[in-house]
Amino acid sequence: MARNRRLADNNLRLFDKHGIRTINILGSVGSGKTSLVEAIAQKLKDHRDEIVVIAGDVTTTIDADRVAQHGVRTVQVNTGVECHLDAKLIQKALETVDLASTKIIIIENVGNLICPADFPLGSHLRLVVVSVTEGPWMIQKHPVMFHEADLLVINKIDLAEIMEVDVDQLEQDAKQVNPRLVVFRTSIRKDQGVDAVIEHLGLHQITKAD
Amino acid sequence: MARNRRLADNNLRLFDKHGIRTINILGSVGSGKTSLVEAIAQKLKDHRDEIVVIAGDVTTTIDADRVAQHGVRTVQVNTGVECHLDAKLIQKALETVDLASTKIIIIENVGNLICPADFPLGSHLRLVVVSVTEGPWMIQKHPVMFHEADLLVINKIDLAEIMEVDVDQLEQDAKQVNPRLVVFRTSIRKDQGVDAVIEHLGLHQITKAD
């Protein structure tokens, strides 16, 4: 853990040295992490050369392949049996990236709400995606994940009614765990709320910076 | 791992000695594990005194509380930061259970498709619940989980169309990883398919045995 913390700090220094903004996206399988990354890549397509996506998964290259369709650079990191990325894996992934031409790095973590919470990667912020289809308890059950996050995206809100999930309650649960959490409601599939997330992340400004 | 295997074998011997049938239920948060356990408890309510549910979670007693409403005995096991139950935790939980009056033990594992796969608990079989709301990739991304399973329950099939998920493809993915996997399709919320799962598990017979 201490070693991971040290390596994460190294990663952060490297990002800052190159003026790169890095976001760690976390959430369960199927919550919409990859869809969010795809939407960001699509909406920032004029700057796709400046974006790198590091996609973490136990196995397969499904996510990286989906994201690569949008013309951004991708690095797939397979963790084997591990349920999370760690700072060492990110350090290794960064060795394959031309950092000088990079302004934004989006890290898509392995899909679950438990282990990735304990492993900082050196990102500037953590964004957690939950889907209303995960039911009403996913926040209360995983306080560490939400306590350590900066942004919460509650996704698939178009299905809230049919899922009988109370989005206000989810937001309240999250704020109770972490009052400084900034919460967005999205239906990424229907392009609802994604612009607000990108604006809050300041990604347009970064790509416009020079 | 070897130690866990040994403890799991001990648990299995203990179950067999008492004629107890034990099922390890796995799946992501929100897939429907607790709903399935509730449905089983409800449908076997004439035998509720013979059923024990061990509910695993990182924190909270939400699942055990839900299940306890149906009059079965419950043991909540909180893993703290661990993303899975292990055989030692089950051994400890069993110390609090009157095994002589027990015929069925249902273990609900911690919600994710990664870590629990590597930790046998001594159960007679493993049942994995996935929900179509988790998208089309959850099986391909987690081959170990499905390779080690005996039963697969594909849940929330009433939402397959709106989620644009192909249930046949999910079943095909699962059979490719593990051809001996027995697959059921359910909407637990709408009481579709649950009776077939219970029948396959032979739970009615067990409770009828004496």
Interface residues (C-beta under 8 A of the other chain):
Chain A: S28 V29 G30 D57 V58 T59 T60 I62 D63 V81 C83 V110 G111 N112 L113 I114 C115 D118 S131 T133 E134 G135 W137 M138 Q140 K141 H142 P143 V144 K156 L159 I162 M163
Chain B: S28 V29 G30 D57 V58 T59 T60 I62 V81 C83 V110 G111 N112 L113 I114 C115 D118 S131 T133 E134 G135 W137 M138 Q140 K141 H142 P143 V144 K156 L159 I162 M163
